[in-house]
């Protein structure tokens, strides 16, 4: 279970062990968990893993004929920040054109979740 990073903690060393509320929210209430039909012509699937920490993420998007992302789903095996990052990514891409989301960087998501620099 994740716990929130207190705003003012009497012991700063212990404070660093907590998670920002953005991470806790997306970890405890992840958005868009699941799968789309990988055989559908309008679905794209990406799979990525980070051997250093053991995280694996599958991200799928459903795209219309104009390139607009209609739906996004994810399945992630990993730590709380990996799950939260996946959840944020699916929220950020929905409703946007595929060209527009190419500009989203892992550092953008990390900054939103208040993660340490990547």
N, CA, C and O atoms as CSV, one atom per row, in Angstrom:
chain,resi,resn,atom,element,x,y,z
A,1,UNK,N,N,0.844,-1.178,0.000
A,1,UNK,CA,C,0.000,0.000,0.000
A,1,UNK,C,C,0.884,1.235,0.000
A,1,UNK,O,O,1.916,1.274,0.670
A,2,UNK,N,N,0.475,2.228,-0.748
A,2,UNK,CA,C,1.199,3.490,-0.801
A,2,UNK,C,C,0.635,4.436,0.233
A,2,UNK,O,O,-0.545,4.356,0.574
A,3,UNK,N,N,1.462,5.324,0.733
A,3,UNK,CA,C,0.958,6.342,1.632
A,3,UNK,C,C,1.416,7.704,1.149
A,3,UNK,O,O,2.443,7.847,0.484
A,4,UNK,N,N,0.619,8.697,1.506
A,4,UNK,CA,C,0.881,10.061,1.050
A,4,UNK,C,C,2.113,10.655,1.701
A,4,UNK,O,O,2.443,10.350,2.847
A,5,UNK,N,N,2.772,11.492,0.962
A,5,UNK,CA,C,3.883,12.261,1.472
A,5,UNK,C,C,3.311,13.423,2.278
A,5,UNK,O,O,2.633,14.280,1.710
A,6,UNK,N,N,3.566,13.477,3.590
A,6,UNK,CA,C,3.004,14.572,4.386
A,6,UNK,C,C,3.621,15.903,3.975
A,6,UNK,O,O,4.783,15.970,3.575
A,7,UNK,N,N,2.835,16.940,4.080
A,7,UNK,CA,C,3.320,18.269,3.703
A,7,UNK,C,C,4.445,18.727,4.638
A,7,UNK,O,O,5.463,19.240,4.174
A,8,UNK,N,N,4.270,18.548,5.917
A,8,UNK,CA,C,5.289,18.916,6.903
A,8,UNK,C,C,5.473,17.726,7.826
A,8,UNK,O,O,4.576,17.374,8.592
A,9,UNK,N,N,6.624,17.121,7.749
A,9,UNK,CA,C,6.882,15.938,8.559
A,9,UNK,C,C,8.020,16.257,9.514
A,9,UNK,O,O,9.016,16.851,9.100
A,10,UNK,N,N,7.898,15.875,10.800
A,10,UNK,CA,C,8.946,16.203,11.767
A,10,UNK,C,C,10.275,15.499,11.485
A,10,UNK,O,O,11.320,15.929,11.973
A,11,UNK,N,N,10.238,14.425,10.701
A,11,UNK,CA,C,11.458,13.682,10.389
A,11,UNK,C,C,11.653,13.652,8.876
A,11,UNK,O,O,11.086,12.796,8.196
A,12,UNK,N,N,12.459,14.591,8.335
A,12,UNK,CA,C,12.604,14.704,6.881
A,12,UNK,C,C,13.045,13.414,6.188
A,12,UNK,O,O,12.643,13.167,5.052
A,13,UNK,N,N,13.860,12.590,6.843
A,13,UNK,CA,C,14.296,11.341,6.200
A,13,UNK,C,C,13.115,10.416,5.952
A,13,UNK,O,O,13.045,9.766,4.909
A,14,UNK,N,N,12.197,10.352,6.890
A,14,UNK,CA,C,11.013,9.520,6.721
A,14,UNK,C,C,10.092,10.111,5.662
A,14,UNK,O,O,9.407,9.379,4.947
A,15,UNK,N,N,10.078,11.423,5.564
A,15,UNK,CA,C,9.212,12.092,4.594
A,15,UNK,C,C,9.543,11.647,3.173
A,15,UNK,O,O,8.633,11.509,2.355
A,16,UNK,N,N,10.803,11.422,2.858
A,16,UNK,CA,C,11.202,11.062,1.502
A,16,UNK,C,C,10.686,9.688,1.078
A,16,UNK,O,O,10.724,9.359,-0.108
A,17,UNK,N,N,10.215,8.900,2.004
A,17,UNK,CA,C,9.727,7.566,1.673
A,17,UNK,C,C,8.288,7.576,1.177
A,17,UNK,O,O,7.817,6.582,0.623
A,18,UNK,N,N,7.598,8.669,1.366
A,18,UNK,CA,C,6.202,8.744,0.947
A,18,UNK,C,C,6.076,9.036,-0.537
A,18,UNK,O,O,7.063,9.312,-1.219
A,19,UNK,N,N,4.841,8.971,-1.026
A,19,UNK,CA,C,4.541,9.242,-2.424
A,19,UNK,C,C,3.677,10.490,-2.525
A,19,UNK,O,O,2.863,10.766,-1.644
A,20,UNK,N,N,3.856,11.227,-3.584
A,20,UNK,CA,C,3.023,12.394,-3.840
A,20,UNK,C,C,1.585,11.933,-4.075
A,20,UNK,O,O,1.352,10.822,-4.550
A,21,UNK,N,N,0.634,12.786,-3.742
A,21,UNK,CA,C,-0.788,12.426,-3.867
A,21,UNK,C,C,-1.179,12.043,-5.295
A,21,UNK,O,O,-2.090,11.236,-5.481
A,22,UNK,N,N,-0.510,12.604,-6.307
A,22,UNK,CA,C,-0.818,12.228,-7.694
A,22,UNK,C,C,-0.522,10.747,-7.950
A,22,UNK,O,O,-1.284,10.065,-8.636
A,23,UNK,N,N,0.580,10.260,-7.397
A,23,UNK,CA,C,0.919,8.843,-7.563
A,23,UNK,C,C,-0.080,7.973,-6.823
A,23,UNK,O,O,-0.585,6.993,-7.371
A,24,UNK,N,N,-0.363,8.328,-5.581
A,24,UNK,CA,C,-1.293,7.533,-4.772
A,24,UNK,C,C,-2.657,7.467,-5.445
A,24,UNK,O,O,-3.269,6.401,-5.499
A,25,UNK,N,N,-3.135,8.587,-5.954
A,25,UNK,CA,C,-4.450,8.628,-6.600
A,25,UNK,C,C,-4.502,7.696,-7.817
A,25,UNK,O,O,-5.454,6.931,-7.973
A,26,UNK,N,N,-3.490,7.760,-8.669
A,26,UNK,CA,C,-3.494,6.922,-9.879
A,26,UNK,C,C,-3.168,5.463,-9.575
A,26,UNK,O,O,-3.550,4.573,-10.336
A,27,UNK,N,N,-2.467,5.209,-8.474
A,27,UNK,CA,C,-2.182,3.825,-8.089
A,27,UNK,C,C,-3.422,3.168,-7.484
A,27,UNK,O,O,-3.763,2.034,-7.820
A,28,UNK,N,N,-4.085,3.891,-6.596
A,28,UNK,CA,C,-5.259,3.327,-5.922
A,28,UNK,C,C,-6.503,3.343,-6.803
A,28,UNK,O,O,-7.401,2.522,-6.616
A,29,UNK,N,N,-6.568,4.262,-7.754
A,29,UNK,CA,C,-7.711,4.377,-8.669
A,29,UNK,C,C,-7.213,4.498,-10.108
A,29,UNK,O,O,-7.451,5.516,-10.759
A,30,UNK,N,N,-6.530,3.479,-10.609
A,30,UNK,CA,C,-5.977,3.592,-11.964
A,30,UNK,C,C,-7.072,3.713,-13.009
A,30,UNK,O,O,-8.117,3.068,-12.919
A,31,UNK,N,N,-6.814,4.545,-13.994
A,31,UNK,CA,C,-7.756,4.754,-15.086
A,31,UNK,C,C,-7.402,3.828,-16.245
A,31,UNK,O,O,-6.228,3.568,-16.508
A,32,UNK,N,N,-8.415,3.339,-16.925
A,32,UNK,CA,C,-8.250,2.648,-18.206
A,32,UNK,C,C,-7.460,1.339,-18.142
A,32,UNK,O,O,-6.726,1.010,-19.074
A,33,UNK,N,N,-7.608,0.602,-17.056
A,33,UNK,CA,C,-6.958,-0.705,-16.946
A,33,UNK,C,C,-7.721,-1.702,-17.809
A,33,UNK,O,O,-8.952,-1.715,-17.804
A,34,UNK,N,N,-7.008,-2.522,-18.537
A,34,UNK,CA,C,-7.660,-3.547,-19.346
A,34,UNK,C,C,-6.989,-3.707,-20.689
A,34,UNK,O,O,-5.860,-3.262,-20.898
A,35,UNK,N,N,-7.693,-4.343,-21.587
A,35,UNK,CA,C,-7.156,-4.625,-22.924
A,35,UNK,C,C,-8.196,-4.317,-23.986
A,35,UNK,O,O,-9.401,-4.396,-23.748
A,36,UNK,N,N,-7.703,-3.968,-25.156
A,36,UNK,CA,C,-8.532,-3.830,-26.345
A,36,UNK,C,C,-8.257,-5.046,-27.230
A,36,UNK,O,O,-7.288,-5.774,-27.008
A,37,UNK,N,N,-9.095,-5.259,-28.212
A,37,UNK,CA,C,-8.928,-6.390,-29.123
A,37,UNK,C,C,-7.712,-6.155,-30.014
A,37,UNK,O,O,-7.760,-5.337,-30.933
A,38,UNK,N,N,-6.634,-6.865,-29.745
A,38,UNK,CA,C,-5.389,-6.655,-30.490
A,38,UNK,C,C,-5.507,-6.999,-31.972
A,38,UNK,O,O,-4.668,-6.588,-32.774
A,39,UNK,N,N,-6.535,-7.744,-32.336
A,39,UNK,CA,C,-6.731,-8.117,-33.737
A,39,UNK,C,C,-7.559,-7.096,-34.514
A,39,UNK,O,O,-7.709,-7.213,-35.730
A,40,UNK,N,N,-8.095,-6.099,-33.815
A,40,UNK,CA,C,-8.891,-5.071,-34.467
A,40,UNK,C,C,-7.973,-4.156,-35.283
A,40,UNK,O,O,-6.883,-3.800,-34.836
A,41,UNK,N,N,-8.422,-3.783,-36.472
A,41,UNK,CA,C,-7.607,-2.950,-37.358
A,41,UNK,C,C,-7.362,-1.548,-36.816
A,41,UNK,O,O,-6.396,-0.894,-37.211
A,42,UNK,N,N,-8.223,-1.078,-35.918
A,42,UNK,CA,C,-8.061,0.280,-35.397
A,42,UNK,C,C,-7.365,0.316,-34.037
A,42,UNK,O,O,-7.385,1.343,-33.360
A,43,UNK,N,N,-6.753,-0.793,-33.636
A,43,UNK,CA,C,-6.067,-0.876,-32.342
A,43,UNK,C,C,-4.571,-1.061,-32.555
A,43,UNK,O,O,-4.133,-1.914,-33.328
A,44,UNK,N,N,-3.800,-0.239,-31.850
A,44,UNK,CA,C,-2.346,-0.382,-31.842
A,44,UNK,C,C,-1.904,-0.804,-30.457
A,44,UNK,O,O,-2.466,-0.353,-29.459
A,45,UNK,N,N,-0.904,-1.667,-30.388
A,45,UNK,CA,C,-0.427,-2.194,-29.114
A,45,UNK,C,C,1.071,-1.974,-28.989
A,45,UNK,O,O,1.833,-2.240,-29.918
A,46,UNK,N,N,1.479,-1.483,-27.820
A,46,UNK,CA,C,2.894,-1.330,-27.516
A,46,UNK,C,C,3.215,-2.074,-26.237
A,46,UNK,O,O,2.407,-2.098,-25.308
A,47,UNK,N,N,4.381,-2.675,-26.185
A,47,UNK,CA,C,4.819,-3.413,-25.005
A,47,UNK,C,C,6.236,-2.974,-24.693
A,47,UNK,O,O,7.100,-2.968,-25.570
A,48,UNK,N,N,6.472,-2.606,-23.437
A,48,UNK,CA,C,7.800,-2.145,-23.045
A,48,UNK,C,C,8.117,-2.686,-21.661
A,48,UNK,O,O,7.230,-2.856,-20.825
A,49,UNK,N,N,9.384,-2.952,-21.437
A,49,UNK,CA,C,9.820,-3.427,-20.131
A,49,UNK,C,C,11.085,-2.713,-19.711
A,49,UNK,O,O,11.861,-2.249,-20.547
A,50,UNK,N,N,11.288,-2.630,-18.399
A,50,UNK,CA,C,12.491,-2.024,-17.842
A,50,UNK,C,C,13.226,-3.092,-17.033
A,50,UNK,O,O,12.909,-3.309,-15.864
A,51,UNK,N,N,14.195,-3.753,-17.642
A,51,UNK,CA,C,14.879,-4.848,-16.962
A,51,UNK,C,C,15.487,-4.454,-15.616
A,51,UNK,O,O,15.571,-5.284,-14.710
A,52,UNK,N,N,15.909,-3.205,-15.478
A,52,UNK,CA,C,16.540,-2.771,-14.234
A,52,UNK,C,C,15.621,-2.887,-13.031
A,52,UNK,O,O,16.073,-3.224,-11.937
A,53,UNK,N,N,14.342,-2.614,-13.219
A,53,UNK,CA,C,13.417,-2.675,-12.079
A,53,UNK,C,C,12.332,-3.732,-12.248
A,53,UNK,O,O,11.560,-3.966,-11.318
A,54,UNK,N,N,12.253,-4.372,-13.406
A,54,UNK,CA,C,11.295,-5.459,-13.591
A,54,UNK,C,C,9.903,-5.038,-14.007
A,54,UNK,O,O,8.998,-5.871,-14.033
A,55,UNK,N,N,9.701,-3.772,-14.332
A,55,UNK,CA,C,8.377,-3.301,-14.743
A,55,UNK,C,C,8.101,-3.668,-16.202
A,55,UNK,O,O,9.000,-3.612,-17.042
A,56,UNK,N,N,6.859,-4.041,-16.496
A,56,UNK,CA,C,6.430,-4.329,-17.861
A,56,UNK,C,C,5.091,-3.643,-18.086
A,56,UNK,O,O,4.186,-3.754,-17.259
A,57,UNK,N,N,4.963,-2.930,-19.214
A,57,UNK,CA,C,3.735,-2.199,-19.513
A,57,UNK,C,C,3.253,-2.534,-20.918
A,57,UNK,O,O,4.028,-2.560,-21.874
A,58,UNK,N,N,1.956,-2.789,-21.015
A,58,UNK,CA,C,1.311,-2.929,-22.327
A,58,UNK,C,C,0.332,-1.767,-22.441
A,58,UNK,O,O,-0.530,-1.588,-21.581
A,59,UNK,N,N,0.466,-0.986,-23.495
A,59,UNK,CA,C,-0.418,0.146,-23.752
A,59,UNK,C,C,-1.079,-0.081,-25.099
A,59,UNK,O,O,-0.418,-0.422,-26.080
A,60,UNK,N,N,-2.400,0.112,-25.137
A,60,UNK,CA,C,-3.144,-0.031,-26.387
A,60,UNK,C,C,-3.978,1.216,-26.622
A,60,UNK,O,O,-4.500,1.826,-25.689
A,61,UNK,N,N,-4.088,1.578,-27.895
A,61,UNK,CA,C,-4.941,2.705,-28.273
A,61,UNK,C,C,-5.849,2.285,-29.419
A,61,UNK,O,O,-5.472,1.488,-30.277
A,62,UNK,N,N,-7.054,2.842,-29.410
A,62,UNK,CA,C,-7.995,2.680,-30.526
A,62,UNK,C,C,-8.041,4.033,-31.236
A,62,UNK,O,O,-8.310,5.063,-30.618
A,63,UNK,N,N,-7.775,4.013,-32.542
A,63,UNK,CA,C,-7.634,5.238,-33.322
A,63,UNK,C,C,-8.672,5.262,-34.437
A,63,UNK,O,O,-8.911,4.250,-35.097
A,64,UNK,N,N,-9.293,6.436,-34.642
A,64,UNK,CA,C,-10.258,6.539,-35.744
A,64,UNK,C,C,-9.529,6.816,-37.058
A,64,UNK,O,O,-8.304,6.931,-37.080
A,65,UNK,N,N,-10.277,6.922,-38.139
A,65,UNK,CA,C,-9.678,7.079,-39.472
A,65,UNK,C,C,-8.950,8.409,-39.649
A,65,UNK,O,O,-8.143,8.553,-40.567
A,66,UNK,N,N,-9.228,9.390,-38.774
A,66,UNK,CA,C,-8.546,10.682,-38.838
A,66,UNK,C,C,-7.299,10.730,-37.960
A,66,UNK,O,O,-6.587,11.734,-37.952
A,67,UNK,N,N,-7.029,9.652,-37.219
A,67,UNK,CA,C,-5.860,9.628,-36.346
A,67,UNK,C,C,-6.126,10.079,-34.927
A,67,UNK,O,O,-5.190,10.270,-34.151
A,68,UNK,N,N,-7.396,10.252,-34.575
A,68,UNK,CA,C,-7.750,10.650,-33.214
A,68,UNK,C,C,-7.829,9.402,-32.329
A,68,UNK,O,O,-8.427,8.395,-32.707
A,69,UNK,N,N,-7.220,9.488,-31.152
A,69,UNK,CA,C,-7.237,8.372,-30.211
A,69,UNK,C,C,-8.565,8.383,-29.469
A,69,UNK,O,O,-8.860,9.303,-28.706
A,70,UNK,N,N,-9.353,7.352,-29.704
A,70,UNK,CA,C,-10.688,7.256,-29.117
A,70,UNK,C,C,-10.674,6.596,-27.744
A,70,UNK,O,O,-11.489,6.921,-26.880
A,71,UNK,N,N,-9.751,5.676,-27.553
A,71,UNK,CA,C,-9.729,4.885,-26.329
A,71,UNK,C,C,-8.295,4.436,-26.068
A,71,UNK,O,O,-7.526,4.201,-27.000
A,72,UNK,N,N,-7.948,4.320,-24.792
A,72,UNK,CA,C,-6.629,3.796,-24.436
A,72,UNK,C,C,-6.765,2.899,-23.213
A,72,UNK,O,O,-7.547,3.182,-22.305
A,73,UNK,N,N,-6.003,1.829,-23.200
A,73,UNK,CA,C,-6.025,0.858,-22.099
A,73,UNK,C,C,-4.589,0.469,-21.768
A,73,UNK,O,O,-3.692,0.570,-22.605
A,74,UNK,N,N,-4.391,0.020,-20.525
A,74,UNK,CA,C,-3.067,-0.458,-20.153
A,74,UNK,C,C,-3.161,-1.627,-19.192
A,74,UNK,O,O,-4.153,-1.819,-18.490
A,75,UNK,N,N,-2.092,-2.394,-19.193
A,75,UNK,CA,C,-1.843,-3.407,-18.172
A,75,UNK,C,C,-0.375,-3.263,-17.809
A,75,UNK,O,O,0.496,-3.314,-18.677
A,76,UNK,N,N,-0.108,-3.084,-16.533
A,76,UNK,CA,C,1.264,-2.900,-16.074
A,76,UNK,C,C,1.558,-3.829,-14.914
A,76,UNK,O,O,0.771,-3.939,-13.974
A,77,UNK,N,N,2.687,-4.490,-14.990
A,77,UNK,CA,C,3.210,-5.268,-13.886
A,77,UNK,C,C,4.407,-4.490,-13.381
A,77,UNK,O,O,5.414,-4.361,-14.078
A,78,UNK,N,N,4.297,-3.968,-12.162
A,78,UNK,CA,C,5.409,-3.188,-11.642
A,78,UNK,C,C,5.053,-2.450,-10.375
A,78,UNK,O,O,4.043,-2.729,-9.729
A,79,UNK,N,N,5.895,-1.514,-10.037
A,79,UNK,CA,C,5.749,-0.755,-8.798
A,79,UNK,C,C,4.631,0.289,-8.922
A,79,UNK,O,O,4.058,0.478,-9.995
A,80,UNK,N,N,4.339,0.949,-7.822
A,80,UNK,CA,C,3.278,1.951,-7.788
A,80,UNK,C,C,3.490,3.082,-8.770
A,80,UNK,O,O,2.537,3.544,-9.398
A,81,UNK,N,N,4.728,3.537,-8.911
A,81,UNK,CA,C,4.976,4.640,-9.844
A,81,UNK,C,C,4.806,4.191,-11.295
A,81,UNK,O,O,4.403,4.993,-12.138
A,82,UNK,N,N,5.104,2.929,-11.603
A,82,UNK,CA,C,4.900,2.415,-12.968
A,82,UNK,C,C,3.414,2.341,-13.291
A,82,UNK,O,O,2.996,2.702,-14.391
A,83,UNK,N,N,2.622,1.874,-12.340
A,83,UNK,CA,C,1.172,1.787,-12.539
A,83,UNK,C,C,0.574,3.184,-12.675
A,83,UNK,O,O,-0.246,3.431,-13.559
A,84,UNK,N,N,0.988,4.093,-11.796
A,84,UNK,CA,C,0.485,5.469,-11.857
A,84,UNK,C,C,0.881,6.133,-13.178
A,84,UNK,O,O,0.070,6.832,-13.785
A,85,UNK,N,N,2.106,5.923,-13.620
A,85,UNK,CA,C,2.570,6.503,-14.887
A,85,UNK,C,C,1.761,5.981,-16.065
A,85,UNK,O,O,1.419,6.737,-16.974
A,86,UNK,N,N,1.457,4.697,-16.048
A,86,UNK,CA,C,0.650,4.100,-17.116
A,86,UNK,C,C,-0.747,4.694,-17.136
A,86,UNK,O,O,-1.289,4.989,-18.201
A,87,UNK,N,N,-1.327,4.867,-15.955
A,87,UNK,CA,C,-2.664,5.439,-15.837
A,87,UNK,C,C,-2.691,6.861,-16.390
A,87,UNK,O,O,-3.590,7.228,-17.148
A,88,UNK,N,N,-1.696,7.656,-16.003
A,88,UNK,CA,C,-1.604,9.038,-16.493
A,88,UNK,C,C,-1.449,9.053,-18.015
A,88,UNK,O,O,-2.105,9.839,-18.698
A,89,UNK,N,N,-0.596,8.198,-18.538
A,89,UNK,CA,C,-0.373,8.158,-19.991
A,89,UNK,C,C,-1.676,7.907,-20.740
A,89,UNK,O,O,-1.947,8.561,-21.747
A,90,UNK,N,N,-2.486,6.967,-20.259
A,90,UNK,CA,C,-3.744,6.674,-20.959
A,90,UNK,C,C,-4.706,7.848,-20.893
A,90,UNK,O,O,-5.461,8.084,-21.837
A,91,UNK,N,N,-4.687,8.581,-19.800
A,91,UNK,CA,C,-5.547,9.760,-19.684
A,91,UNK,C,C,-5.092,10.862,-20.638
A,91,UNK,O,O,-5.914,11.503,-21.293
A,92,UNK,N,N,-3.807,11.072,-20.712
A,92,UNK,CA,C,-3.264,12.155,-21.523
A,92,UNK,C,C,-3.461,11.949,-23.018
A,92,UNK,O,O,-3.594,12.927,-23.754
A,93,UNK,N,N,-3.483,10.703,-23.489
A,93,UNK,CA,C,-3.568,10.483,-24.936
A,93,UNK,C,C,-4.993,10.465,-25.470
A,93,UNK,O,O,-5.215,10.739,-26.649
A,94,UNK,N,N,-5.954,10.145,-24.621
A,94,UNK,CA,C,-7.350,10.046,-25.086
A,94,UNK,C,C,-7.841,11.366,-25.659
A,94,UNK,O,O,-7.680,12.427,-25.056
A,95,UNK,N,N,-8.442,11.274,-26.838
A,95,UNK,CA,C,-9.022,12.449,-27.469
A,95,UNK,C,C,-8.047,13.268,-28.288
A,95,UNK,O,O,-8.446,14.243,-28.924
A,96,UNK,N,N,-6.776,12.894,-28.286
A,96,UNK,CA,C,-5.768,13.638,-29.030
A,96,UNK,C,C,-5.413,12.902,-30.321
A,96,UNK,O,O,-5.683,11.711,-30.470
A,97,UNK,N,N,-4.811,13.630,-31.238
A,97,UNK,CA,C,-4.339,13.045,-32.493
A,97,UNK,C,C,-3.016,12.321,-32.215
A,97,UNK,O,O,-2.236,12.744,-31.363
A,98,UNK,N,N,-2.778,11.236,-32.937
A,98,UNK,CA,C,-1.557,10.457,-32.710
A,98,UNK,C,C,-0.291,11.306,-32.867
A,98,UNK,O,O,0.679,11.095,-32.138
A,99,UNK,N,N,-0.283,12.250,-33.793
A,99,UNK,CA,C,0.888,13.115,-33.964
A,99,UNK,C,C,1.123,13.984,-32.733
A,99,UNK,O,O,2.265,14.267,-32.368
A,100,UNK,N,N,0.042,14.398,-32.104
A,100,UNK,CA,C,0.138,15.262,-30.926
A,100,UNK,C,C,0.746,14.525,-29.730
A,100,UNK,O,O,1.516,15.115,-28.972
A,101,UNK,N,N,0.417,13.271,-29.555
A,101,UNK,CA,C,0.894,12.544,-28.373
A,101,UNK,C,C,2.343,12.085,-28.508
A,101,UNK,O,O,2.955,11.669,-27.525
A,102,UNK,N,N,2.888,12.155,-29.707
A,102,UNK,CA,C,4.290,11.780,-29.883
A,102,UNK,C,C,5.217,12.694,-29.088
A,102,UNK,O,O,6.355,12.329,-28.794
A,103,UNK,N,N,4.730,13.871,-28.746
A,103,UNK,CA,C,5.531,14.817,-27.977
A,103,UNK,C,C,5.538,14.573,-26.480
A,103,UNK,O,O,6.292,15.222,-25.755
A,104,UNK,N,N,4.713,13.651,-26.004
A,104,UNK,CA,C,4.684,13.352,-24.567
A,104,UNK,C,C,5.931,12.550,-24.212
A,104,UNK,O,O,6.209,11.513,-24.815
A,105,UNK,N,N,6.665,13.035,-23.243
A,105,UNK,CA,C,7.903,12.384,-22.809
A,105,UNK,C,C,7.711,11.761,-21.427
A,105,UNK,O,O,6.847,12.176,-20.655
A,106,UNK,N,N,8.532,10.763,-21.138
A,106,UNK,CA,C,8.481,10.162,-19.810
A,106,UNK,C,C,8.768,11.196,-18.723
A,106,UNK,O,O,8.254,11.090,-17.609
A,107,UNK,N,N,9.583,12.187,-19.046
A,107,UNK,CA,C,9.893,13.227,-18.069
A,107,UNK,C,C,8.671,14.101,-17.769
A,107,UNK,O,O,8.546,14.625,-16.662
A,108,UNK,N,N,7.770,14.263,-18.746
A,108,UNK,CA,C,6.533,15.022,-18.522
A,108,UNK,C,C,5.655,14.308,-17.498
A,108,UNK,O,O,5.114,14.934,-16.586
A,109,UNK,N,N,5.521,13.003,-17.656
A,109,UNK,CA,C,4.700,12.218,-16.733
A,109,UNK,C,C,5.358,12.178,-15.362
A,109,UNK,O,O,4.681,12.308,-14.342
A,110,UNK,N,N,6.675,12.000,-15.332
A,110,UNK,CA,C,7.400,11.980,-14.058
A,110,UNK,C,C,7.231,13.302,-13.310
A,110,UNK,O,O,7.049,13.309,-12.092
A,111,UNK,N,N,7.289,14.410,-14.030
A,111,UNK,CA,C,7.110,15.722,-13.394
A,111,UNK,C,C,5.697,15.871,-12.848
A,111,UNK,O,O,5.513,16.388,-11.746
A,112,UNK,N,N,4.702,15.428,-13.601
A,112,UNK,CA,C,3.311,15.501,-13.148
A,112,UNK,C,C,3.102,14.694,-11.869
A,112,UNK,O,O,2.367,15.112,-10.974
A,113,UNK,N,N,3.747,13.545,-11.791
A,113,UNK,CA,C,3.592,12.674,-10.623
A,113,UNK,C,C,4.561,13.018,-9.496
A,113,UNK,O,O,4.533,12.397,-8.434
A,114,UNK,N,N,5.422,14.013,-9.734
A,114,UNK,CA,C,6.428,14.433,-8.753
A,114,UNK,C,C,7.413,13.309,-8.446
A,114,UNK,O,O,7.825,13.119,-7.302
A,115,UNK,N,N,7.781,12.569,-9.491
A,115,UNK,CA,C,8.777,11.509,-9.352
A,115,UNK,C,C,10.171,12.122,-9.438
A,115,UNK,O,O,10.334,13.218,-9.975
A,116,UNK,N,N,11.165,11.432,-8.920
A,116,UNK,CA,C,12.537,11.931,-9.078
A,116,UNK,C,C,12.903,11.971,-10.560
A,116,UNK,O,O,12.277,11.287,-11.369
A,117,UNK,N,N,13.900,12.757,-10.918
A,117,UNK,CA,C,14.303,12.851,-12.329
A,117,UNK,C,C,14.655,11.484,-12.908
A,117,UNK,O,O,15.244,10.636,-12.238
A,118,UNK,N,N,14.272,11.293,-14.194
A,118,UNK,CA,C,14.569,10.028,-14.880
A,118,UNK,C,C,15.750,10.190,-15.799
A,118,UNK,O,O,16.151,9.235,-16.464
